Amino acid sequence: TYPVIDAKPRGPQFTKIPRGRYRCERPYYYRGGHETFEVTGVVGHSRLLFHRGNTEGDSEGCILLGRTYGPVSGQPGVLDSRWAFDSFMRINRDRAEFDLEVRNA
């Protein structure tokens, strides 16, 4: 949801990951001290990670996982993020990589 130069507005937000297919790989995320996946191949961006958080302010441009959407302190957000992230990592525990397809950027 962070602005990029060529993005077109969709409501009040902008697209960071354009429509397309991307490779997600498992690096070690040192700042958070936990494993995650990184979306690679997004032109002009690096270290696009999946992680926990509820609002854009938590993401630093990364992908926040949640069980559902809802307001968080008056801002749009994702809810049950810890549960969603832990489930995502448990489901993918034996994978080193996977493909992500963005359809509606």
MARMI-11441 format. One record per residue (C-alpha): residue number from 1; y, z, x. Coordinates in nm, 4 decimals, padded with zeros to 6 digits, always signed. Layout:
MARMI-11441
<site><k>NUM</k><y>Y</y><z>Z</z><x>X</x></site>
...
//
This chain:
MARMI-11441
<site><k>1</k><y>+00.0000</y><z>+00.0000</z><x>+00.0000</x></site>
<site><k>2</k><y>+00.2299</y><z>-00.0166</z><x>+00.2990</x></site>
<site><k>3</k><y>+00.4666</y><z>-00.3142</z><x>+00.3166</x></site>
<site><k>4</k><y>+00.3854</y><z>-00.6101</z><x>+00.5374</x></site>
<site><k>5</k><y>+00.6233</y><z>-00.9003</z><x>+00.5986</x></site>
<site><k>6</k><y>+00.4418</y><z>-01.1673</z><x>+00.3953</x></site>
<site><k>7</k><y>+00.3175</y><z>-00.9428</z><x>+00.1161</x></site>
<site><k>8</k><y>+00.4169</y><z>-01.0109</z><x>-00.2421</x></site>
<site><k>9</k><y>+00.4869</y><z>-00.7122</z><x>-00.4662</x></site>
<site><k>10</k><y>+00.2275</y><z>-00.6097</z><x>-00.7212</x></site>
<site><k>11</k><y>+00.4221</y><z>-00.3540</z><x>-00.9142</x></site>
<site><k>12</k><y>+00.5941</y><z>-00.1028</z><x>-00.6870</x></site>
<site><k>13</k><y>+00.3423</y><z>-00.1415</z><x>-00.4040</x></site>
<site><k>14</k><y>+00.2519</y><z>-00.4025</z><x>-00.1433</x></site>
<site><k>15</k><y>-00.0810</y><z>-00.5205</z><x>-00.0069</x></site>
<site><k>16</k><y>-00.1863</y><z>-00.4236</z><x>+00.3431</x></site>
<site><k>17</k><y>-00.5308</y><z>-00.5841</z><x>+00.3473</x></site>
<site><k>18</k><y>-00.5129</y><z>-00.9405</z><x>+00.2150</x></site>
<site><k>19</k><y>-00.7880</y><z>-01.0995</z><x>+00.0113</x></site>
<site><k>20</k><y>-01.0854</y><z>-01.1892</z><x>+00.2305</x></site>
<site><k>21</k><y>-01.3990</y><z>-01.0629</z><x>+00.4033</x></site>
<site><k>22</k><y>-01.3770</y><z>-00.8032</z><x>+00.6806</x></site>
<site><k>23</k><y>-01.6243</y><z>-00.6342</z><x>+00.9121</x></site>
<site><k>24</k><y>-01.6340</y><z>-00.2553</z><x>+00.8981</x></site>
<site><k>25</k><y>-01.7660</y><z>-00.0779</z><x>+01.2077</x></site>
<site><k>26</k><y>-01.8363</y><z>+00.2843</z><x>+01.2856</x></site>
<site><k>27</k><y>-01.6106</y><z>+00.4222</z><x>+01.5585</x></site>
<site><k>28</k><y>-01.5615</y><z>+00.7933</z><x>+01.6169</x></site>
<site><k>29</k><y>-01.2324</y><z>+00.9096</z><x>+01.4689</x></site>
<site><k>30</k><y>-01.1137</y><z>+01.1710</z><x>+01.7174</x></site>
<site><k>31</k><y>-00.8067</y><z>+01.2914</z><x>+01.5322</x></site>
<site><k>32</k><y>-01.0111</y><z>+01.3997</z><x>+01.2304</x></site>
<site><k>33</k><y>-01.3133</y><z>+01.5022</z><x>+01.4357</x></site>
<site><k>34</k><y>-01.5536</y><z>+01.3162</z><x>+01.2089</x></site>
<site><k>35</k><y>-01.7293</y><z>+00.9840</z><x>+01.1780</x></site>
<site><k>36</k><y>-01.5926</y><z>+00.7088</z><x>+00.9580</x></site>
<site><k>37</k><y>-01.5736</y><z>+00.3300</z><x>+00.9389</x></site>
<site><k>38</k><y>-01.2930</y><z>+00.1048</z><x>+01.0617</x></site>
<site><k>39</k><y>-01.1963</y><z>-00.2197</z><x>+00.8867</x></site>
<site><k>40</k><y>-01.1623</y><z>-00.4844</z><x>+01.1594</x></site>
<site><k>41</k><y>-01.0069</y><z>-00.8300</z><x>+01.1621</x></site>
<site><k>42</k><y>-00.6981</y><z>-00.7570</z><x>+00.9507</x></site>
<site><k>43</k><y>-00.4253</y><z>-00.9583</z><x>+01.1213</x></site>
<site><k>44</k><y>-00.1399</y><z>-00.7429</z><x>+01.2467</x></site>
<site><k>45</k><y>-00.3167</y><z>-00.4116</z><x>+01.1874</x></site>
<site><k>46</k><y>-00.5564</y><z>-00.1867</z><x>+01.3735</x></site>
<site><k>47</k><y>-00.7328</y><z>+00.1439</z><x>+01.3100</x></site>
<site><k>48</k><y>-00.7653</y><z>+00.0877</z><x>+00.9344</x></site>
<site><k>49</k><y>-01.0045</y><z>+00.3705</z><x>+00.8564</x></site>
<site><k>50</k><y>-01.1814</y><z>+00.5077</z><x>+00.5506</x></site>
<site><k>51</k><y>-01.1053</y><z>+00.8773</z><x>+00.5082</x></site>
<site><k>52</k><y>-01.0202</y><z>+01.1686</z><x>+00.2821</x></site>
<site><k>53</k><y>-00.6817</y><z>+01.2103</z><x>+00.1215</x></site>
<site><k>54</k><y>-00.5090</y><z>+01.1959</z><x>-00.2125</x></site>
<site><k>55</k><y>-00.1784</y><z>+01.0067</z><x>-00.1796</x></site>
<site><k>56</k><y>-00.0202</y><z>+00.7329</z><x>+00.0282</x></site>
<site><k>57</k><y>+00.1364</y><z>+01.0050</z><x>+00.2445</x></site>
<site><k>58</k><y>-00.2146</y><z>+01.1165</z><x>+00.3462</x></site>
<site><k>59</k><y>-00.3321</y><z>+00.7705</z><x>+00.4427</x></site>
<site><k>60</k><y>-00.1073</y><z>+00.6492</z><x>+00.7273</x></site>
<site><k>61</k><y>-00.2065</y><z>+00.3054</z><x>+00.5947</x></site>
<site><k>62</k><y>-00.5806</y><z>+00.3732</z><x>+00.5832</x></site>
<site><k>63</k><y>-00.8209</y><z>+00.3536</z><x>+00.2885</x></site>
<site><k>64</k><y>-00.8514</y><z>+00.6736</z><x>+00.0901</x></site>
<site><k>65</k><y>-01.1725</y><z>+00.7188</z><x>-00.1045</x></site>
<site><k>66</k><y>-01.1752</y><z>+00.8946</z><x>-00.4391</x></site>
<site><k>67</k><y>-01.3874</y><z>+00.9352</z><x>-00.7463</x></site>
<site><k>68</k><y>-01.1027</y><z>+00.8435</z><x>-00.9850</x></site>
<site><k>69</k><y>-00.7274</y><z>+00.7857</z><x>-01.0020</x></site>
<site><k>70</k><y>-00.4677</y><z>+01.0312</z><x>-01.1236</x></site>
<site><k>71</k><y>-00.1326</y><z>+01.1927</z><x>-01.0526</x></site>
<site><k>72</k><y>-00.1026</y><z>+01.4213</z><x>-00.7508</x></site>
<site><k>73</k><y>+00.2247</y><z>+01.6158</z><x>-00.7420</x></site>
<site><k>74</k><y>+00.3879</y><z>+01.3434</z><x>-00.9491</x></site>
<site><k>75</k><y>+00.2640</y><z>+01.0582</z><x>-00.7282</x></site>
<site><k>76</k><y>-00.0158</y><z>+00.8086</z><x>-00.7944</x></site>
<site><k>77</k><y>-00.3268</y><z>+00.9209</z><x>-00.6129</x></site>
<site><k>78</k><y>-00.7024</y><z>+00.9362</z><x>-00.5853</x></site>
<site><k>79</k><y>-00.8956</y><z>+01.2448</z><x>-00.6929</x></site>
<site><k>80</k><y>-01.2126</y><z>+01.4097</z><x>-00.5648</x></site>
<site><k>81</k><y>-01.1571</y><z>+01.2512</z><x>-00.2254</x></site>
<site><k>82</k><y>-01.3714</y><z>+01.4921</z><x>-00.0249</x></site>
<site><k>83</k><y>-01.6684</y><z>+01.4319</z><x>-00.2579</x></site>
<site><k>84</k><y>-01.6156</y><z>+01.0522</z><x>-00.2526</x></site>
<site><k>85</k><y>-01.5817</y><z>+01.0319</z><x>+00.1268</x></site>
<site><k>86</k><y>-01.8824</y><z>+01.2557</z><x>+00.1902</x></site>
<site><k>87</k><y>-02.0902</y><z>+01.0493</z><x>-00.0563</x></site>
<site><k>88</k><y>-01.9747</y><z>+00.7236</z><x>+00.1058</x></site>
<site><k>89</k><y>-02.0758</y><z>+00.8472</z><x>+00.4506</x></site>
<site><k>90</k><y>-02.4080</y><z>+00.9842</z><x>+00.3245</x></site>
<site><k>91</k><y>-02.4923</y><z>+00.6507</z><x>+00.1569</x></site>
<site><k>92</k><y>-02.4020</y><z>+00.4651</z><x>+00.4785</x></site>
<site><k>93</k><y>-02.5462</y><z>+00.7160</z><x>+00.7262</x></site>
<site><k>94</k><y>-02.7929</y><z>+00.4661</z><x>+00.8735</x></site>
<site><k>95</k><y>-02.5481</y><z>+00.1762</z><x>+00.8975</x></site>
<site><k>96</k><y>-02.3480</y><z>+00.0891</z><x>+01.2063</x></site>
<site><k>97</k><y>-02.1488</y><z>-00.1753</z><x>+01.0186</x></site>
<site><k>98</k><y>-02.1057</y><z>-00.3565</z><x>+00.6868</x></site>
<site><k>99</k><y>-01.8892</y><z>-00.6270</z><x>+00.5297</x></site>
<site><k>100</k><y>-01.5973</y><z>-00.5456</z><x>+00.2994</x></site>
<site><k>101</k><y>-01.4793</y><z>-00.8096</z><x>+00.0536</x></site>
<site><k>102</k><y>-01.1256</y><z>-00.7702</z><x>-00.0814</x></site>
<site><k>103</k><y>-01.0993</y><z>-00.9730</z><x>-00.4005</x></site>
<site><k>104</k><y>-00.7725</y><z>-00.8797</z><x>-00.5669</x></site>
<site><k>105</k><y>-00.5227</y><z>-00.7944</z><x>-00.2995</x></site>
//
